[in-house]
Amino acid sequence: MTSLFTGTGAEPSARVAFAGNRLQRLSEKRPAGCLEDALSAPETRIFGFIGGKLLLDTRQGEPQAGRSLSAFDALSPDRPNAILLGYDKGVAQVAMPLKADVETLPEGLEALAPRGLYLKHLLPDETVGIVAQGAAMVNWTLSSQFCGVCGGRTVSEAGGYRRRCPETEGGCGTTLFPRTDPVVIMLAIDETGDRCLLGRSPHFPPGFYSCLAGFLEPGETMEDAVRRETHEESGISVGQVRYHASQPWPMPHTMMVGFYAQALSMDIAMDGDELEDCRWFTRQEAVRLLERIEGELTTAPDGTIANRLLRDWVARS
């Protein structure tokens, strides 16, 4: 019998940004009071967030992210909405929303979006992965303060990993769980295997091309979402679809799921509302895109799943 697991080395998903999180989340085994216990432990590592951005302390030279709770005293920590992310070798890791104004932070403190963290290589991969989890959880927490069923105010449970509309306070008892929005991102390949399909949205920088992508819709498999989105945006019909890798994308709480798609047609009929341009690139042209040479056509930076899809396809020549 042929093994399902014949590959060697790390899977492609291990080579994208935000994939280094190794916390023990214990999200199903969180007793009442676990968050309070974590906040009272002096060794607990706190990650502060302001408007979806991580607070970085650069006063000691090297950027510092996780710090003690007392370090945030002057930044209006929102303790009721803190989230226990998990444990690193037994040490609790907590995401803390801050009510401070990002424009008036003291010297040596700055707030940076998760995307900037990995582009600038400011923190270790493991820490950037924790930040991705924290950013997504903070966004969900702050946008889930009220019940979508009855409008009642929700309360935190399980260390912030779920919220409930309490019946004891006139609510309906609905339980809310963290939100993750799945997006398919795909690299369509022609039948010769030598050309790939890339597009550019109007908001992309000049000369920037990337993989097509779109949200999964209700009642749809991911493979069918790949076929639908590719056809809607480019007019290209897709046959076989093969999964390749995934990437947490905390802007705000998306999961990018990457595929290769077999193109059954070549004539592009672009959706002008979605794309500014869409074209086929040869393997040699794709190599040039990946080099990201200033003044030339370029593509998504290293660390993104779009880059991973393109780079791994080029490597299979």
N, C-alpha and C positions, 0 to 999 in steps of 0.2 A: 504494500500500500504506500502511495506517495504521501509524504508528510505535508501538512498544511504550512509548516514552519521551516522552510528550507533555506531562507535567507540568513545572512550573517550580519552582525553589526547592528547599529541603531537604526530604527525605522526613520523614514524621511521627516516625520513630524518632530523628531528630536532635534532637528537642525533648523528650526524656525524660532523667531523671537517669541517670548512669553511661554515657552514650553519647558522651562527649567524648574518649575515649581515641584518640590518634593515633600511638601508638608504632609503630615498625617492629619487629615481633616476631621476624622471621627464625626462626620456630620450626622450620623444616625445614632450616636452614643454620647449625647450631650445632656448631662443632668441639669436640673434647675440650678441656677447660681453659678454655672461654669464661667460665664463672662465676668461676673463680679469677682470670682476667684482669680481669674487671669489678670484683671486690672489691679488687684491688690498685691499680686506677686511682684517683687522688685525686679526680677530678671526678665519679666515680660517685655517683648519687643513691640513697640507701637509704631504703626505707619500712619502718618497724618495726611489727610486729603482735603484739599480746598477746591470745590467745583470740579471734581474729576481729575485734579492734578495732584501729584505726590509732592509733599513738602520735603525739600532737600536742605540739609545743613552743610554749608561749605566753609564754615569758619575755621575748621581744623585742616583745611587743604583738600583732602579726599572727601568727595560727597558722602554724607551719611544719611541713611533713610530711616531704618528702624531705631527708635530711641526709647528712653524710659518715659513713663507717663508724665512725670514732673516737668519734662522738657517742653510740654505743650501747654502749661498752665496759663501763659499769657496769650494764647492763641484761641481761646474760647472752645475747648474740646466739647463735642456734643456726645457726652457719655451715654445717654439713653439710646443713641443710634449707632454705637460702636458694634463691631462684628468680630467675633472670634473666628479667625481664619483656619487655625489648626495649630499643630505643634511641630517644632523642629528640635529633635533630640530631647523632648520633654518640655521645652520652653515654649510658652504660648506666644502666638503671633496675632496681633489685633489690628484691624483697620479702624481708624478714628476720624470721623468727619470733623472738620474744624470750621468754626464760624468766622474766622479772621478774614480780613479783606486782603486779597492777594496783592493789591496795589500798594499796601502800606506795611508790608512785611519788614521786620528789622533787617539791617544789613547782615549779609551772610546767609540769609534764608531765601529760598526761591521755590516756586511751585512749577512743576514741569509735567506735561502730559506723558502718559506711558510711551507713546510713540517716540517722543524725543529721548527718552531714557535709553532705548535700544539703539537708536540711530547714532547717539553720541557715545555709546558704550560707557555710561557713567557708573553702572552698578553690575555686579556679577549676574550671570544668567539666572541662577537660582533666585536671587532677590528680585529681578525683573519679573520672573514668573509669579512670585508672591504679590508683587505690585499689581499685576494684571488681575489676579483674583480679587484683591482688595478694591481696586477701582471699579470693577464690575459689581461687586457686592454693595459698595457705598452708593453707587448710582441706583441700584435696585431698591435699596433701603429707603433712600430719600424720596424716591418716586412712588413708594408704596405705603405712605403714611395713612392713607384712607382706603377703606374697603371699596372695591369696585362693584359690589353687590348692593350694599345698603348705604354706603357713604360714611360709615362709622370710623372712628380713629382706630388704627391698628396698634398692637403692642408687639414687642420683640420677644421671641422665644428661641430656645436652642442656641443660645449665644449669638443671636442675630441671623441664624440660618433659616428661620421661617418667621412669619408674622401672622397674627391672628386678630380677628375682629371679635373682641370678647363679649359673650352673651351677658356676662355679669354687669356690663356697662351699657346695656341696651343694644348691643351689636347682634349680628346674625350668626356668629360662630364660624365664619369662613376662614380657612387657613390659606395663606399665600406662601408660595415657594419661590426661590430665586429664579430669575428669568435668564434664559440664554436663547438668542435668536440665531437659528442656523442659516448660513449663506453658502450656496454652492459657488465655487470658483473653478473655472475649467480652461484647459488648453486644448482647443480643437486641433487635430492633426489631419492633414490630407491623406488620401489613400496610398500615396507613395511613401509616406512617413518622413518626407523631407521639408514640409512646410507647415507652419503653425499660424493660427488665427489670433490676432491681437487687435484691440481697439483702444480708443481714447475718448474719455468723457470730456465735456466742455470745461469742467473744473480742473482738469489735469494741467500740470505745467506744460509749457510749449515743448513739443517733440517727445512727449512721454506716452508710451504705449504699454498696455498691460493685458492680463487675461480678462475675459468676460466673466461677469459674476451677477448673482441675484439671489434674493431671498427665497427660501423654500416656502411653498404655499400649503395650506391645509389639505389633507387628503392626497398628498403627492409624495412619491418616493424621491430620494435625492437624485437618482439616475434620470427620472423623468423631469425633474427640475433642471438638470443640465441640458437636456434636449429642448425643453421649452424656452429657457432663457437664451440659449444659443440661437435658436430660430427667431425668437422675438427681436433680438438685438441685431442680428447679422443676416437673417434669412437663410443661414446654413442649416441643412438637415443633418442630424446626428444619429448614428447607429449605435455601436457598442460604447459603453461608458465604463471606465475603470477607476476605482478609488486609488488615490496616491498618498495623501497626507492631510492633516488637519492642523488648525492653528487657533488658539484662543486670541480673540481680538477685542480688547476691553474699551472699545469706542462705540457705544458704551458697554455692551455685554453680548458680543457676537461670537459665534463659532464659525470660522471659515473652514469649509470642507472641500478639499481639492481633488479634482478629477482630470483624467485625460479622456477626450471625446473623439470618436472616429467620425470625421466629416464624410458625409455621403454626397455632398455637392460642393461646388467651388464658387458659384456666382453669388456675390455678396449683394444683399438688398438691405441696406443699413436702416435702422430706426433712428431718424434724425433727432428725435426727442431724447434718446438715451445716449447716443454716440455722436461725436463730432467727426470721427473717421474710424474706419475698420479696414484692415488689409491683411493679406498673407505675407509672411516673412519666411525666407529660406533659413536653413540651419545656420549658414554662414552669417546671415544678417542678424539672427538671434544672438550669436556669439558676440557680435559687435554691440548689440543693445546691452548685453550683460556687462560689458566693459565700462559702461556709463561714462563715455568720453564727453567732456564739456563741448557744447556746440553741435553735437550730433544727436540723432534719435537715441532715446534711452528707455529704460524700463524700471520696474520696481526695485528698490534696494535690497541688498542681501539681508536675510532675516525674515522677509515677507514670504508668504506661501506662493504668491505669484512668481517671485524670483525662483523659489524652489522648484516649482513645476517646470519653468522654462529651463533652468540649469540642469535638472535631471534628465529632461528630454534631450538636450544638447549632448549630454554625456553618454547617451546610448548610441551614438553614431558608430 
